[in-house]
Amino acid sequence: MTPSEPRQGGLRARLVVTRPAFGLDITLDIAMGEVVALLGPNGAGKTTALRALAGLTGLSEGGHITLDDRPLHTLAAERRPIGMVFQDYLLFPHLSALDNVAFGPRCHGVSKAESRRVAAALLERVGLAEHAAVRPGRLSGGQAQRVALARALAVRPRLLLLDEPLAALDAHTRLDIRSQLRRHLADFDGATVLVTHDPLDAMVLADRLIVIEDGAVVQQGTPAEVARRPRTDYVARLVGLNLYRGLAVDRQVKVDEVLFSTADRVDGPAFVAFSPAAVALYRTRPDGSPRNLWQARVAGIERHGDNVRVHLDGPIVAFADITPAAVADLDLAAGRQIWASVKATETHAYPA
């Protein structure tokens, strides 16, 4: 297929949902076999988008959904070739794991014997063959998540929708199930849309990220592209970077009162980004003339993993990650005046 030829199959949609206090208008183009994660703050429209794809929320004027080159938005929810894993899994409590998975094929007219055969094969695939007769109330969170995934796959969907599939799991279980889910998604030949608020889930599970804020797409790309060049404050916080917008000339970017020297040559409106770990703090102005230096006030201090995150106010708002020993050496406390700097080699600029 040449670059000029339209891609066949896959999911192509414009999701338009208009409400009195909220509007969603985003475009999706997802290839078969591709996993796309929708990220965004609470209220951004992620779950609304997922429900619109599933047929649980109606589209407003201008909205449409095509799957495998066929209109999907004209079909009722139960007739769409979609499998869905809900955040709380929503397994039928009175049915065994086997019958939960067999439920979908049975609803599509498949015989009881064939439905149970399909269910048994899927439970074996997700490592739960020995739990076929167990009801949801006796399953662990990780086991329930795998049953829910098997149930979604049992209808042989062309589109798989995952709504915060790991949110209900504890940290240890989440690590193991995330790894297993990645393998299962790699084997799925349809299109997958994953909604999550966890950047690690998105980075590990998705081939591409689409970031939504206020019902609109603000950034998209591979996990590496989005992490390296965030374009909004939300994305910057998500990937753990300080982010600013300014005006660039060659290798310098003016952000409010601070002039940043950067590792990149840019001209015009630009973003500047650097890691909190790249910020060095000093009690007094350092000797010489270091670049990217500004005076700040400590606005807050909190534990951040094995380090300490210092919130800085001043001409710019920034985060600095330092060791507990450095906090003691600097005698840091809220309200203290401090000097901050970041090396030009760790300061990256790119067009806004």
C-alpha positions, 0 to 999 in steps of 0.5 A, a space after each residue: 500500500 502506498 502512502 497515498 492510498 487510504 488504509 482499509 479496515 480498522 476503526 475510523 470514527 468522529 465521536 461527537 457528543 453534545 451535552 448542555 455542560 460538555 462537548 466531545 468532538 474527537 477523531 479516531 483512526 485505529 488499525 487492526 491489531 493496534 492498541 490505542 490508549 485514551 488518556 486525559 484528566 477526569 471529565 475530559 471525555 474518555 469514558 464518554 468516547 468509549 461508551 459512544 463506540 459501544 453504542 451506550 451513548 448516542 452520537 450527536 450530529 456529525 458523529 460517525 463510526 466505521 469498523 472494517 469499512 462498514 458503518 457501526 453507528 447505525 447498529 444497536 449496541 448489542 449488534 456491534 462486533 465489540 467486546 468490552 471490559 468494564 472497570 468493575 468487570 460486571 461479571 454475573 455473580 450467579 454464574 460460574 467463570 465458564 458460564 460468564 464467558 459463554 454468555 456472549 456466544 449464547 446471546 449470539 445464537 451459538 449452541 450451549 455446547 459450542 459456547 462452553 467449548 469456546 469459553 473453556 478454551 479462552 479460560 485456558 488461554 488466560 490461565 484460569 482453566 482450573 477456575 471454570 466452575 468458580 463463581 466471581 465472588 470466590 475469584 481474586 481481583 486479578 482472576 476476575 479481570 482475566 475472566 472479564 477479558 475472556 468474556 469480551 473475547 468470546 464474541 470474537 469482536 473486531 473492536 475491544 474496549 477496555 475501561 480502566 481494566 487494571 484500576 481495581 487491582 492492588 499494586 502487586 497484582 496490577 504488575 502481573 496482570 499488566 504483563 499478561 494483558 499485554 501478551 493477550 492484546 498482542 495476540 488480538 487481531 482487532 482494534 483495541 481502545 484502552 481508557 486509563 488514567 495511569 500513564 504506566 498502563 498506557 506506556 506499557 500496553 498501547 502502541 499509540 496514545 491519544 490525549 484528550 482534554 475538555 472533549 478535544 484531542 490535544 496530543 497524540 503519538 507513540 508513548 515515546 513521542 508523547 513522553 519526550 515532547 509533552 504539549 500541555 501541563 497535564 501531559 507534562 505532569 503525566 510523564 514527570 516533566 517541567 514544561 513551559 511555553 515561550 519564545 525561542 531564538 536559536 538555542 535560547 527560549 525566553 519564558 517570562 523572566 527566565 532565559 533558558 539556554 537549551 540543547 536544541 535550536 528552535 525559532 518562534 513559539 516553543 516549549 521548554 521541558 526538563 526533568 525535576 531531577 535535572 534541577 539543582 538547588 543552592 542556598 546562595 547564588 552559585 559562583 560563576 555565571 551558570 546558565 538557566 539560573 533563577 531565584 525561587 521560593 520553596 512552596 512545599 516539600 513532599 516525599 516522591 519515591 526514594 527522593 523528595 520533591 520540592 515545589 518552587 514558586 517564583 518567576 516560573 513554577 517548577 518541581 525539583 527532585 533531590 535527596 533527603 540528605 540534600 534537603 537537610 544540607 540546604 535546610 529547606 522549608 516552606 517559604 525559604 528563598 533558594 536558587 535553582 538552575 538546570 543545565 542547558 544539555 538537559 533542557 529541551 526545546 521544540 516548536 509549540 
